[in-house]
């Protein structure tokens, strides 16, 4: 096993029996420019995403016994997304171990959130394949501890929930725009529109831009949840 893989094993706290699984988890689709011998991590990322979702759901179910399905879903979306996975990837130095094409390397691929997030999910898939669910659970408990702690310490408003929901559904990030501002300076009234590519916009009103943004986010979340039922 190369020093590159050994260093990552030390950071993860997991020793692979089959080093080829770890190598695959770290191989970006660009590596070898189509002539690689090692498969890319795309299939393994698909598996790891599902394993991570189950681990997070299991953890949340035990932590928040009185929380509704919707509340659990919000928290799951905050933990199972590219941003959270990329933060974990940076913490364990996963970027240094990636196999990329020279072109992707020049473009800063080792720091790209999408590449790091996918590779982190692939790593979870590799651990699951090599050591089973318990091994994946142990890695998750250590690697996601800070994410879990942050989730329990900070309250989430509608804008945060919409951001997490959009990331989980692989949509673009929400964009807010003030449509109108009426009333005197001491009593303004704002109308804000929130847009996500591929979805109908939603509007909200409030006495401040922030309040109107939250109202717009709430309106979009409510509508999309109904559509998902």
MODELLER restraints for C-alpha pairs under 7 A, 6 or more apart:
rsr = mdl.restraints
at = mdl.atoms
rsr.add(forms.Gaussian(group=physical.xy_distance, feature=features.Distance(at['CA:1:A'], at['CA:19:A']), mean=6.92, stdev=0.5))
rsr.add(forms.Gaussian(group=physical.xy_distance, feature=features.Distance(at['CA:4:A'], at['CA:97:A']), mean=5.70, stdev=0.5))
rsr.add(forms.Gaussian(group=physical.xy_distance, feature=features.Distance(at['CA:5:A'], at['CA:97:A']), mean=6.74, stdev=0.5))
rsr.add(forms.Gaussian(group=physical.xy_distance, feature=features.Distance(at['CA:8:A'], at['CA:94:A']), mean=6.70, stdev=0.5))
rsr.add(forms.Gaussian(group=physical.xy_distance, feature=features.Distance(at['CA:8:A'], at['CA:97:A']), mean=6.99, stdev=0.5))
rsr.add(forms.Gaussian(group=physical.xy_distance, feature=features.Distance(at['CA:9:A'], at['CA:15:A']), mean=5.84, stdev=0.5))
rsr.add(forms.Gaussian(group=physical.xy_distance, feature=features.Distance(at['CA:11:A'], at['CA:92:A']), mean=5.32, stdev=0.5))
rsr.add(forms.Gaussian(group=physical.xy_distance, feature=features.Distance(at['CA:12:A'], at['CA:92:A']), mean=6.56, stdev=0.5))
rsr.add(forms.Gaussian(group=physical.xy_distance, feature=features.Distance(at['CA:12:A'], at['CA:139:A']), mean=6.76, stdev=0.5))
rsr.add(forms.Gaussian(group=physical.xy_distance, feature=features.Distance(at['CA:16:A'], at['CA:130:A']), mean=6.56, stdev=0.5))
rsr.add(forms.Gaussian(group=physical.xy_distance, feature=features.Distance(at['CA:17:A'], at['CA:130:A']), mean=6.63, stdev=0.5))
rsr.add(forms.Gaussian(group=physical.xy_distance, feature=features.Distance(at['CA:18:A'], at['CA:130:A']), mean=6.58, stdev=0.5))
rsr.add(forms.Gaussian(group=physical.xy_distance, feature=features.Distance(at['CA:21:A'], at['CA:126:A']), mean=5.49, stdev=0.5))
rsr.add(forms.Gaussian(group=physical.xy_distance, feature=features.Distance(at['CA:22:A'], at['CA:123:A']), mean=6.79, stdev=0.5))
rsr.add(forms.Gaussian(group=physical.xy_distance, feature=features.Distance(at['CA:22:A'], at['CA:126:A']), mean=6.01, stdev=0.5))
rsr.add(forms.Gaussian(group=physical.xy_distance, feature=features.Distance(at['CA:24:A'], at['CA:38:A']), mean=6.33, stdev=0.5))
rsr.add(forms.Gaussian(group=physical.xy_distance, feature=features.Distance(at['CA:24:A'], at['CA:39:A']), mean=6.09, stdev=0.5))
rsr.add(forms.Gaussian(group=physical.xy_distance, feature=features.Distance(at['CA:24:A'], at['CA:40:A']), mean=6.00, stdev=0.5))
rsr.add(forms.Gaussian(group=physical.xy_distance, feature=features.Distance(at['CA:24:A'], at['CA:41:A']), mean=5.47, stdev=0.5))
rsr.add(forms.Gaussian(group=physical.xy_distance, feature=features.Distance(at['CA:25:A'], at['CA:41:A']), mean=4.78, stdev=0.5))
rsr.add(forms.Gaussian(group=physical.xy_distance, feature=features.Distance(at['CA:25:A'], at['CA:44:A']), mean=6.47, stdev=0.5))
rsr.add(forms.Gaussian(group=physical.xy_distance, feature=features.Distance(at['CA:25:A'], at['CA:119:A']), mean=6.16, stdev=0.5))
rsr.add(forms.Gaussian(group=physical.xy_distance, feature=features.Distance(at['CA:25:A'], at['CA:122:A']), mean=4.92, stdev=0.5))
rsr.add(forms.Gaussian(group=physical.xy_distance, feature=features.Distance(at['CA:25:A'], at['CA:123:A']), mean=5.25, stdev=0.5))
rsr.add(forms.Gaussian(group=physical.xy_distance, feature=features.Distance(at['CA:25:A'], at['CA:126:A']), mean=6.30, stdev=0.5))
rsr.add(forms.Gaussian(group=physical.xy_distance, feature=features.Distance(at['CA:26:A'], at['CA:41:A']), mean=6.48, stdev=0.5))
rsr.add(forms.Gaussian(group=physical.xy_distance, feature=features.Distance(at['CA:26:A'], at['CA:97:A']), mean=6.72, stdev=0.5))
rsr.add(forms.Gaussian(group=physical.xy_distance, feature=features.Distance(at['CA:26:A'], at['CA:98:A']), mean=4.82, stdev=0.5))
rsr.add(forms.Gaussian(group=physical.xy_distance, feature=features.Distance(at['CA:26:A'], at['CA:99:A']), mean=5.97, stdev=0.5))
rsr.add(forms.Gaussian(group=physical.xy_distance, feature=features.Distance(at['CA:26:A'], at['CA:119:A']), mean=6.04, stdev=0.5))
rsr.add(forms.Gaussian(group=physical.xy_distance, feature=features.Distance(at['CA:27:A'], at['CA:40:A']), mean=4.94, stdev=0.5))
rsr.add(forms.Gaussian(group=physical.xy_distance, feature=features.Distance(at['CA:27:A'], at['CA:41:A']), mean=5.50, stdev=0.5))
rsr.add(forms.Gaussian(group=physical.xy_distance, feature=features.Distance(at['CA:27:A'], at['CA:98:A']), mean=6.09, stdev=0.5))
rsr.add(forms.Gaussian(group=physical.xy_distance, feature=features.Distance(at['CA:27:A'], at['CA:99:A']), mean=4.79, stdev=0.5))
rsr.add(forms.Gaussian(group=physical.xy_distance, feature=features.Distance(at['CA:27:A'], at['CA:100:A']), mean=6.77, stdev=0.5))
rsr.add(forms.Gaussian(group=physical.xy_distance, feature=features.Distance(at['CA:28:A'], at['CA:40:A']), mean=5.35, stdev=0.5))
rsr.add(forms.Gaussian(group=physical.xy_distance, feature=features.Distance(at['CA:28:A'], at['CA:41:A']), mean=6.03, stdev=0.5))
rsr.add(forms.Gaussian(group=physical.xy_distance, feature=features.Distance(at['CA:28:A'], at['CA:99:A']), mean=5.93, stdev=0.5))
rsr.add(forms.Gaussian(group=physical.xy_distance, feature=features.Distance(at['CA:28:A'], at['CA:100:A']), mean=5.57, stdev=0.5))
rsr.add(forms.Gaussian(group=physical.xy_distance, feature=features.Distance(at['CA:29:A'], at['CA:40:A']), mean=4.90, stdev=0.5))
rsr.add(forms.Gaussian(group=physical.xy_distance, feature=features.Distance(at['CA:30:A'], at['CA:100:A']), mean=5.79, stdev=0.5))
rsr.add(forms.Gaussian(group=physical.xy_distance, feature=features.Distance(at['CA:30:A'], at['CA:101:A']), mean=5.13, stdev=0.5))
rsr.add(forms.Gaussian(group=physical.xy_distance, feature=features.Distance(at['CA:31:A'], at['CA:99:A']), mean=5.95, stdev=0.5))
rsr.add(forms.Gaussian(group=physical.xy_distance, feature=features.Distance(at['CA:31:A'], at['CA:100:A']), mean=4.44, stdev=0.5))
rsr.add(forms.Gaussian(group=physical.xy_distance, feature=features.Distance(at['CA:31:A'], at['CA:101:A']), mean=4.26, stdev=0.5))
rsr.add(forms.Gaussian(group=physical.xy_distance, feature=features.Distance(at['CA:32:A'], at['CA:101:A']), mean=5.96, stdev=0.5))
rsr.add(forms.Gaussian(group=physical.xy_distance, feature=features.Distance(at['CA:33:A'], at['CA:101:A']), mean=6.34, stdev=0.5))
rsr.add(forms.Gaussian(group=physical.xy_distance, feature=features.Distance(at['CA:41:A'], at['CA:119:A']), mean=6.93, stdev=0.5))
rsr.add(forms.Gaussian(group=physical.xy_distance, feature=features.Distance(at['CA:41:A'], at['CA:122:A']), mean=6.03, stdev=0.5))
rsr.add(forms.Gaussian(group=physical.xy_distance, feature=features.Distance(at['CA:44:A'], at['CA:122:A']), mean=4.74, stdev=0.5))
rsr.add(forms.Gaussian(group=physical.xy_distance, feature=features.Distance(at['CA:44:A'], at['CA:125:A']), mean=5.51, stdev=0.5))
rsr.add(forms.Gaussian(group=physical.xy_distance, feature=features.Distance(at['CA:44:A'], at['CA:126:A']), mean=6.77, stdev=0.5))
rsr.add(forms.Gaussian(group=physical.xy_distance, feature=features.Distance(at['CA:45:A'], at['CA:118:A']), mean=5.75, stdev=0.5))
rsr.add(forms.Gaussian(group=physical.xy_distance, feature=features.Distance(at['CA:45:A'], at['CA:119:A']), mean=6.65, stdev=0.5))
rsr.add(forms.Gaussian(group=physical.xy_distance, feature=features.Distance(at['CA:45:A'], at['CA:121:A']), mean=4.97, stdev=0.5))
rsr.add(forms.Gaussian(group=physical.xy_distance, feature=features.Distance(at['CA:45:A'], at['CA:122:A']), mean=3.77, stdev=0.5))
rsr.add(forms.Gaussian(group=physical.xy_distance, feature=features.Distance(at['CA:45:A'], at['CA:125:A']), mean=6.48, stdev=0.5))
rsr.add(forms.Gaussian(group=physical.xy_distance, feature=features.Distance(at['CA:47:A'], at['CA:125:A']), mean=5.41, stdev=0.5))
rsr.add(forms.Gaussian(group=physical.xy_distance, feature=features.Distance(at['CA:48:A'], at['CA:121:A']), mean=4.61, stdev=0.5))
rsr.add(forms.Gaussian(group=physical.xy_distance, feature=features.Distance(at['CA:48:A'], at['CA:122:A']), mean=5.17, stdev=0.5))
rsr.add(forms.Gaussian(group=physical.xy_distance, feature=features.Distance(at['CA:48:A'], at['CA:123:A']), mean=6.99, stdev=0.5))
rsr.add(forms.Gaussian(group=physical.xy_distance, feature=features.Distance(at['CA:48:A'], at['CA:124:A']), mean=4.98, stdev=0.5))
rsr.add(forms.Gaussian(group=physical.xy_distance, feature=features.Distance(at['CA:48:A'], at['CA:125:A']), mean=3.75, stdev=0.5))
rsr.add(forms.Gaussian(group=physical.xy_distance, feature=features.Distance(at['CA:49:A'], at['CA:121:A']), mean=5.37, stdev=0.5))
rsr.add(forms.Gaussian(group=physical.xy_distance, feature=features.Distance(at['CA:51:A'], at['CA:125:A']), mean=6.84, stdev=0.5))
rsr.add(forms.Gaussian(group=physical.xy_distance, feature=features.Distance(at['CA:52:A'], at['CA:80:A']), mean=6.94, stdev=0.5))
rsr.add(forms.Gaussian(group=physical.xy_distance, feature=features.Distance(at['CA:53:A'], at['CA:80:A']), mean=6.26, stdev=0.5))
rsr.add(forms.Gaussian(group=physical.xy_distance, feature=features.Distance(at['CA:55:A'], at['CA:137:A']), mean=6.58, stdev=0.5))
rsr.add(forms.Gaussian(group=physical.xy_distance, feature=features.Distance(at['CA:56:A'], at['CA:76:A']), mean=6.33, stdev=0.5))
rsr.add(forms.Gaussian(group=physical.xy_distance, feature=features.Distance(at['CA:57:A'], at['CA:76:A']), mean=6.48, stdev=0.5))
rsr.add(forms.Gaussian(group=physical.xy_distance, feature=features.Distance(at['CA:60:A'], at['CA:72:A']), mean=6.65, stdev=0.5))
rsr.add(forms.Gaussian(group=physical.xy_distance, feature=features.Distance(at['CA:74:A'], at['CA:161:A']), mean=6.08, stdev=0.5))
rsr.add(forms.Gaussian(group=physical.xy_distance, feature=features.Distance(at['CA:77:A'], at['CA:164:A']), mean=5.32, stdev=0.5))
rsr.add(forms.Gaussian(group=physical.xy_distance, feature=features.Distance(at['CA:77:A'], at['CA:165:A']), mean=5.87, stdev=0.5))
rsr.add(forms.Gaussian(group=physical.xy_distance, feature=features.Distance(at['CA:77:A'], at['CA:168:A']), mean=5.64, stdev=0.5))
rsr.add(forms.Gaussian(group=physical.xy_distance, feature=features.Distance(at['CA:78:A'], at['CA:164:A']), mean=5.31, stdev=0.5))
rsr.add(forms.Gaussian(group=physical.xy_distance, feature=features.Distance(at['CA:79:A'], at['CA:147:A']), mean=6.95, stdev=0.5))
rsr.add(forms.Gaussian(group=physical.xy_distance, feature=features.Distance(at['CA:80:A'], at['CA:168:A']), mean=6.87, stdev=0.5))
rsr.add(forms.Gaussian(group=physical.xy_distance, feature=features.Distance(at['CA:81:A'], at['CA:167:A']), mean=6.03, stdev=0.5))
rsr.add(forms.Gaussian(group=physical.xy_distance, feature=features.Distance(at['CA:81:A'], at['CA:168:A']), mean=5.52, stdev=0.5))
rsr.add(forms.Gaussian(group=physical.xy_distance, feature=features.Distance(at['CA:82:A'], at['CA:113:A']), mean=6.67, stdev=0.5))
rsr.add(forms.Gaussian(group=physical.xy_distance, feature=features.Distance(at['CA:82:A'], at['CA:114:A']), mean=6.18, stdev=0.5))
rsr.add(forms.Gaussian(group=physical.xy_distance, feature=features.Distance(at['CA:82:A'], at['CA:117:A']), mean=4.61, stdev=0.5))
rsr.add(forms.Gaussian(group=physical.xy_distance, feature=features.Distance(at['CA:83:A'], at['CA:113:A']), mean=6.58, stdev=0.5))
rsr.add(forms.Gaussian(group=physical.xy_distance, feature=features.Distance(at['CA:83:A'], at['CA:117:A']), mean=6.75, stdev=0.5))
rsr.add(forms.Gaussian(group=physical.xy_distance, feature=features.Distance(at['CA:85:A'], at['CA:117:A']), mean=4.61, stdev=0.5))
rsr.add(forms.Gaussian(group=physical.xy_distance, feature=features.Distance(at['CA:85:A'], at['CA:120:A']), mean=5.85, stdev=0.5))
rsr.add(forms.Gaussian(group=physical.xy_distance, feature=features.Distance(at['CA:85:A'], at['CA:121:A']), mean=7.00, stdev=0.5))
rsr.add(forms.Gaussian(group=physical.xy_distance, feature=features.Distance(at['CA:86:A'], at['CA:113:A']), mean=5.43, stdev=0.5))
rsr.add(forms.Gaussian(group=physical.xy_distance, feature=features.Distance(at['CA:86:A'], at['CA:116:A']), mean=4.94, stdev=0.5))
rsr.add(forms.Gaussian(group=physical.xy_distance, feature=features.Distance(at['CA:86:A'], at['CA:117:A']), mean=4.32, stdev=0.5))
rsr.add(forms.Gaussian(group=physical.xy_distance, feature=features.Distance(at['CA:86:A'], at['CA:120:A']), mean=6.96, stdev=0.5))
rsr.add(forms.Gaussian(group=physical.xy_distance, feature=features.Distance(at['CA:88:A'], at['CA:143:A']), mean=6.28, stdev=0.5))
rsr.add(forms.Gaussian(group=physical.xy_distance, feature=features.Distance(at['CA:88:A'], at['CA:144:A']), mean=6.90, stdev=0.5))
rsr.add(forms.Gaussian(group=physical.xy_distance, feature=features.Distance(at['CA:89:A'], at['CA:95:A']), mean=6.96, stdev=0.5))
rsr.add(forms.Gaussian(group=physical.xy_distance, feature=features.Distance(at['CA:89:A'], at['CA:116:A']), mean=5.98, stdev=0.5))
rsr.add(forms.Gaussian(group=physical.xy_distance, feature=features.Distance(at['CA:89:A'], at['CA:117:A']), mean=6.94, stdev=0.5))
rsr.add(forms.Gaussian(group=physical.xy_distance, feature=features.Distance(at['CA:89:A'], at['CA:120:A']), mean=5.68, stdev=0.5))
rsr.add(forms.Gaussian(group=physical.xy_distance, feature=features.Distance(at['CA:95:A'], at['CA:110:A']), mean=4.72, stdev=0.5))
rsr.add(forms.Gaussian(group=physical.xy_distance, feature=features.Distance(at['CA:95:A'], at['CA:111:A']), mean=6.58, stdev=0.5))
rsr.add(forms.Gaussian(group=physical.xy_distance, feature=features.Distance(at['CA:95:A'], at['CA:116:A']), mean=6.51, stdev=0.5))
rsr.add(forms.Gaussian(group=physical.xy_distance, feature=features.Distance(at['CA:96:A'], at['CA:110:A']), mean=6.79, stdev=0.5))
rsr.add(forms.Gaussian(group=physical.xy_distance, feature=features.Distance(at['CA:109:A'], at['CA:115:A']), mean=6.72, stdev=0.5))
rsr.add(forms.Gaussian(group=physical.xy_distance, feature=features.Distance(at['CA:124:A'], at['CA:136:A']), mean=6.21, stdev=0.5))
rsr.add(forms.Gaussian(group=physical.xy_distance, feature=features.Distance(at['CA:127:A'], at['CA:135:A']), mean=6.54, stdev=0.5))
rsr.add(forms.Gaussian(group=physical.xy_distance, feature=features.Distance(at['CA:127:A'], at['CA:136:A']), mean=5.67, stdev=0.5))
rsr.add(forms.Gaussian(group=physical.xy_distance, feature=features.Distance(at['CA:128:A'], at['CA:135:A']), mean=6.53, stdev=0.5))
rsr.add(forms.Gaussian(group=physical.xy_distance, feature=features.Distance(at['CA:128:A'], at['CA:136:A']), mean=5.26, stdev=0.5))
rsr.add(forms.Gaussian(group=physical.xy_distance, feature=features.Distance(at['CA:158:A'], at['CA:214:A']), mean=5.53, stdev=0.5))
rsr.add(forms.Gaussian(group=physical.xy_distance, feature=features.Distance(at['CA:158:A'], at['CA:217:A']), mean=5.62, stdev=0.5))
rsr.add(forms.Gaussian(group=physical.xy_distance, feature=features.Distance(at['CA:158:A'], at['CA:218:A']), mean=5.48, stdev=0.5))
rsr.add(forms.Gaussian(group=physical.xy_distance, feature=features.Distance(at['CA:159:A'], at['CA:214:A']), mean=5.61, stdev=0.5))
rsr.add(forms.Gaussian(group=physical.xy_distance, feature=features.Distance(at['CA:159:A'], at['CA:217:A']), mean=5.46, stdev=0.5))
rsr.add(forms.Gaussian(group=physical.xy_distance, feature=features.Distance(at['CA:162:A'], at['CA:217:A']), mean=6.14, stdev=0.5))
rsr.add(forms.Gaussian(group=physical.xy_distance, feature=features.Distance(at['CA:162:A'], at['CA:221:A']), mean=6.36, stdev=0.5))
rsr.add(forms.Gaussian(group=physical.xy_distance, feature=features.Distance(at['CA:163:A'], at['CA:173:A']), mean=6.25, stdev=0.5))
rsr.add(forms.Gaussian(group=physical.xy_distance, feature=features.Distance(at['CA:163:A'], at['CA:174:A']), mean=6.42, stdev=0.5))
rsr.add(forms.Gaussian(group=physical.xy_distance, feature=features.Distance(at['CA:166:A'], at['CA:172:A']), mean=6.56, stdev=0.5))
rsr.add(forms.Gaussian(group=physical.xy_distance, feature=features.Distance(at['CA:166:A'], at['CA:173:A']), mean=6.39, stdev=0.5))
rsr.add(forms.Gaussian(group=physical.xy_distance, feature=features.Distance(at['CA:171:A'], at['CA:196:A']), mean=6.97, stdev=0.5))
rsr.add(forms.Gaussian(group=physical.xy_distance, feature=features.Distance(at['CA:171:A'], at['CA:197:A']), mean=6.86, stdev=0.5))
rsr.add(forms.Gaussian(group=physical.xy_distance, feature=features.Distance(at['CA:172:A'], at['CA:196:A']), mean=5.96, stdev=0.5))
rsr.add(forms.Gaussian(group=physical.xy_distance, feature=features.Distance(at['CA:172:A'], at['CA:197:A']), mean=6.08, stdev=0.5))
rsr.add(forms.Gaussian(group=physical.xy_distance, feature=features.Distance(at['CA:173:A'], at['CA:196:A']), mean=6.47, stdev=0.5))
rsr.add(forms.Gaussian(group=physical.xy_distance, feature=features.Distance(at['CA:174:A'], at['CA:194:A']), mean=6.32, stdev=0.5))
rsr.add(forms.Gaussian(group=physical.xy_distance, feature=features.Distance(at['CA:174:A'], at['CA:195:A']), mean=5.63, stdev=0.5))
rsr.add(forms.Gaussian(group=physical.xy_distance, feature=features.Distance(at['CA:174:A'], at['CA:196:A']), mean=5.03, stdev=0.5))
rsr.add(forms.Gaussian(group=physical.xy_distance, feature=features.Distance(at['CA:175:A'], at['CA:194:A']), mean=5.49, stdev=0.5))
rsr.add(forms.Gaussian(group=physical.xy_distance, feature=features.Distance(at['CA:175:A'], at['CA:195:A']), mean=5.23, stdev=0.5))
rsr.add(forms.Gaussian(group=physical.xy_distance, feature=features.Distance(at['CA:175:A'], at['CA:196:A']), mean=6.59, stdev=0.5))
rsr.add(forms.Gaussian(group=physical.xy_distance, feature=features.Distance(at['CA:176:A'], at['CA:192:A']), mean=6.62, stdev=0.5))
rsr.add(forms.Gaussian(group=physical.xy_distance, feature=features.Distance(at['CA:176:A'], at['CA:193:A']), mean=5.68, stdev=0.5))
rsr.add(forms.Gaussian(group=physical.xy_distance, feature=features.Distance(at['CA:176:A'], at['CA:194:A']), mean=4.46, stdev=0.5))
rsr.add(forms.Gaussian(group=physical.xy_distance, feature=features.Distance(at['CA:176:A'], at['CA:195:A']), mean=6.51, stdev=0.5))
rsr.add(forms.Gaussian(group=physical.xy_distance, feature=features.Distance(at['CA:176:A'], at['CA:213:A']), mean=6.77, stdev=0.5))
rsr.add(forms.Gaussian(group=physical.xy_distance, feature=features.Distance(at['CA:177:A'], at['CA:192:A']), mean=5.51, stdev=0.5))
rsr.add(forms.Gaussian(group=physical.xy_distance, feature=features.Distance(at['CA:177:A'], at['CA:193:A']), mean=5.30, stdev=0.5))
rsr.add(forms.Gaussian(group=physical.xy_distance, feature=features.Distance(at['CA:177:A'], at['CA:194:A']), mean=6.49, stdev=0.5))
rsr.add(forms.Gaussian(group=physical.xy_distance, feature=features.Distance(at['CA:178:A'], at['CA:191:A']), mean=5.96, stdev=0.5))
rsr.add(forms.Gaussian(group=physical.xy_distance, feature=features.Distance(at['CA:178:A'], at['CA:192:A']), mean=4.36, stdev=0.5))
rsr.add(forms.Gaussian(group=physical.xy_distance, feature=features.Distance(at['CA:178:A'], at['CA:193:A']), mean=6.38, stdev=0.5))
rsr.add(forms.Gaussian(group=physical.xy_distance, feature=features.Distance(at['CA:179:A'], at['CA:191:A']), mean=5.42, stdev=0.5))
rsr.add(forms.Gaussian(group=physical.xy_distance, feature=features.Distance(at['CA:179:A'], at['CA:192:A']), mean=5.30, stdev=0.5))
rsr.add(forms.Gaussian(group=physical.xy_distance, feature=features.Distance(at['CA:179:A'], at['CA:193:A']), mean=6.43, stdev=0.5))
rsr.add(forms.Gaussian(group=physical.xy_distance, feature=features.Distance(at['CA:180:A'], at['CA:190:A']), mean=5.84, stdev=0.5))
rsr.add(forms.Gaussian(group=physical.xy_distance, feature=features.Distance(at['CA:180:A'], at['CA:191:A']), mean=5.21, stdev=0.5))
rsr.add(forms.Gaussian(group=physical.xy_distance, feature=features.Distance(at['CA:181:A'], at['CA:188:A']), mean=6.74, stdev=0.5))
rsr.add(forms.Gaussian(group=physical.xy_distance, feature=features.Distance(at['CA:181:A'], at['CA:189:A']), mean=5.60, stdev=0.5))
rsr.add(forms.Gaussian(group=physical.xy_distance, feature=features.Distance(at['CA:181:A'], at['CA:190:A']), mean=4.60, stdev=0.5))
rsr.add(forms.Gaussian(group=physical.xy_distance, feature=features.Distance(at['CA:181:A'], at['CA:191:A']), mean=6.51, stdev=0.5))
rsr.add(forms.Gaussian(group=physical.xy_distance, feature=features.Distance(at['CA:182:A'], at['CA:188:A']), mean=5.73, stdev=0.5))
rsr.add(forms.Gaussian(group=physical.xy_distance, feature=features.Distance(at['CA:182:A'], at['CA:189:A']), mean=5.12, stdev=0.5))
rsr.add(forms.Gaussian(group=physical.xy_distance, feature=features.Distance(at['CA:182:A'], at['CA:190:A']), mean=6.56, stdev=0.5))
rsr.add(forms.Gaussian(group=physical.xy_distance, feature=features.Distance(at['CA:183:A'], at['CA:189:A']), mean=5.90, stdev=0.5))
rsr.add(forms.Gaussian(group=physical.xy_distance, feature=features.Distance(at['CA:188:A'], at['CA:207:A']), mean=5.63, stdev=0.5))
rsr.add(forms.Gaussian(group=physical.xy_distance, feature=features.Distance(at['CA:189:A'], at['CA:206:A']), mean=5.79, stdev=0.5))
rsr.add(forms.Gaussian(group=physical.xy_distance, feature=features.Distance(at['CA:189:A'], at['CA:207:A']), mean=4.79, stdev=0.5))
rsr.add(forms.Gaussian(group=physical.xy_distance, feature=features.Distance(at['CA:189:A'], at['CA:208:A']), mean=6.74, stdev=0.5))
rsr.add(forms.Gaussian(group=physical.xy_distance, feature=features.Distance(at['CA:190:A'], at['CA:205:A']), mean=5.53, stdev=0.5))
rsr.add(forms.Gaussian(group=physical.xy_distance, feature=features.Distance(at['CA:190:A'], at['CA:206:A']), mean=5.41, stdev=0.5))
rsr.add(forms.Gaussian(group=physical.xy_distance, feature=features.Distance(at['CA:190:A'], at['CA:207:A']), mean=6.05, stdev=0.5))
rsr.add(forms.Gaussian(group=physical.xy_distance, feature=features.Distance(at['CA:190:A'], at['CA:208:A']), mean=6.08, stdev=0.5))
rsr.add(forms.Gaussian(group=physical.xy_distance, feature=features.Distance(at['CA:190:A'], at['CA:209:A']), mean=6.00, stdev=0.5))
rsr.add(forms.Gaussian(group=physical.xy_distance, feature=features.Distance(at['CA:190:A'], at['CA:212:A']), mean=6.17, stdev=0.5))
rsr.add(forms.Gaussian(group=physical.xy_distance, feature=features.Distance(at['CA:191:A'], at['CA:203:A']), mean=6.82, stdev=0.5))
rsr.add(forms.Gaussian(group=physical.xy_distance, feature=features.Distance(at['CA:191:A'], at['CA:204:A']), mean=5.72, stdev=0.5))
rsr.add(forms.Gaussian(group=physical.xy_distance, feature=features.Distance(at['CA:191:A'], at['CA:205:A']), mean=4.52, stdev=0.5))
rsr.add(forms.Gaussian(group=physical.xy_distance, feature=features.Distance(at['CA:191:A'], at['CA:206:A']), mean=6.81, stdev=0.5))
rsr.add(forms.Gaussian(group=physical.xy_distance, feature=features.Distance(at['CA:191:A'], at['CA:212:A']), mean=6.06, stdev=0.5))
rsr.add(forms.Gaussian(group=physical.xy_distance, feature=features.Distance(at['CA:192:A'], at['CA:203:A']), mean=5.49, stdev=0.5))
rsr.add(forms.Gaussian(group=physical.xy_distance, feature=features.Distance(at['CA:192:A'], at['CA:204:A']), mean=5.39, stdev=0.5))
rsr.add(forms.Gaussian(group=physical.xy_distance, feature=features.Distance(at['CA:192:A'], at['CA:205:A']), mean=6.34, stdev=0.5))
rsr.add(forms.Gaussian(group=physical.xy_distance, feature=features.Distance(at['CA:192:A'], at['CA:212:A']), mean=5.59, stdev=0.5))
rsr.add(forms.Gaussian(group=physical.xy_distance, feature=features.Distance(at['CA:192:A'], at['CA:213:A']), mean=5.85, stdev=0.5))
rsr.add(forms.Gaussian(group=physical.xy_distance, feature=features.Distance(at['CA:192:A'], at['CA:216:A']), mean=6.56, stdev=0.5))
rsr.add(forms.Gaussian(group=physical.xy_distance, feature=features.Distance(at['CA:193:A'], at['CA:201:A']), mean=6.49, stdev=0.5))
rsr.add(forms.Gaussian(group=physical.xy_distance, feature=features.Distance(at['CA:193:A'], at['CA:202:A']), mean=5.60, stdev=0.5))
rsr.add(forms.Gaussian(group=physical.xy_distance, feature=features.Distance(at['CA:193:A'], at['CA:203:A']), mean=4.30, stdev=0.5))
rsr.add(forms.Gaussian(group=physical.xy_distance, feature=features.Distance(at['CA:193:A'], at['CA:204:A']), mean=6.53, stdev=0.5))
rsr.add(forms.Gaussian(group=physical.xy_distance, feature=features.Distance(at['CA:193:A'], at['CA:216:A']), mean=6.28, stdev=0.5))
rsr.add(forms.Gaussian(group=physical.xy_distance, feature=features.Distance(at['CA:194:A'], at['CA:201:A']), mean=5.63, stdev=0.5))
rsr.add(forms.Gaussian(group=physical.xy_distance, feature=features.Distance(at['CA:194:A'], at['CA:202:A']), mean=5.46, stdev=0.5))
rsr.add(forms.Gaussian(group=physical.xy_distance, feature=features.Distance(at['CA:194:A'], at['CA:203:A']), mean=6.26, stdev=0.5))
rsr.add(forms.Gaussian(group=physical.xy_distance, feature=features.Distance(at['CA:194:A'], at['CA:216:A']), mean=6.04, stdev=0.5))
rsr.add(forms.Gaussian(group=physical.xy_distance, feature=features.Distance(at['CA:194:A'], at['CA:217:A']), mean=6.76, stdev=0.5))
rsr.add(forms.Gaussian(group=physical.xy_distance, feature=features.Distance(at['CA:195:A'], at['CA:201:A']), mean=4.73, stdev=0.5))
rsr.add(forms.Gaussian(group=physical.xy_distance, feature=features.Distance(at['CA:195:A'], at['CA:202:A']), mean=6.89, stdev=0.5))
rsr.add(forms.Gaussian(group=physical.xy_distance, feature=features.Distance(at['CA:202:A'], at['CA:216:A']), mean=5.68, stdev=0.5))
rsr.add(forms.Gaussian(group=physical.xy_distance, feature=features.Distance(at['CA:202:A'], at['CA:219:A']), mean=6.20, stdev=0.5))
rsr.add(forms.Gaussian(group=physical.xy_distance, feature=features.Distance(at['CA:202:A'], at['CA:220:A']), mean=5.41, stdev=0.5))
rsr.add(forms.Gaussian(group=physical.xy_distance, feature=features.Distance(at['CA:203:A'], at['CA:216:A']), mean=4.56, stdev=0.5))
rsr.add(forms.Gaussian(group=physical.xy_distance, feature=features.Distance(at['CA:203:A'], at['CA:219:A']), mean=6.98, stdev=0.5))
rsr.add(forms.Gaussian(group=physical.xy_distance, feature=features.Distance(at['CA:204:A'], at['CA:212:A']), mean=4.94, stdev=0.5))
rsr.add(forms.Gaussian(group=physical.xy_distance, feature=features.Distance(at['CA:204:A'], at['CA:213:A']), mean=6.33, stdev=0.5))
rsr.add(forms.Gaussian(group=physical.xy_distance, feature=features.Distance(at['CA:204:A'], at['CA:215:A']), mean=4.49, stdev=0.5))
rsr.add(forms.Gaussian(group=physical.xy_distance, feature=features.Distance(at['CA:204:A'], at['CA:216:A']), mean=3.82, stdev=0.5))
rsr.add(forms.Gaussian(group=physical.xy_distance, feature=features.Distance(at['CA:205:A'], at['CA:212:A']), mean=4.32, stdev=0.5))
rsr.add(forms.Gaussian(group=physical.xy_distance, feature=features.Distance(at['CA:205:A'], at['CA:215:A']), mean=6.23, stdev=0.5))
rsr.add(forms.Gaussian(group=physical.xy_distance, feature=features.Distance(at['CA:206:A'], at['CA:212:A']), mean=4.27, stdev=0.5))
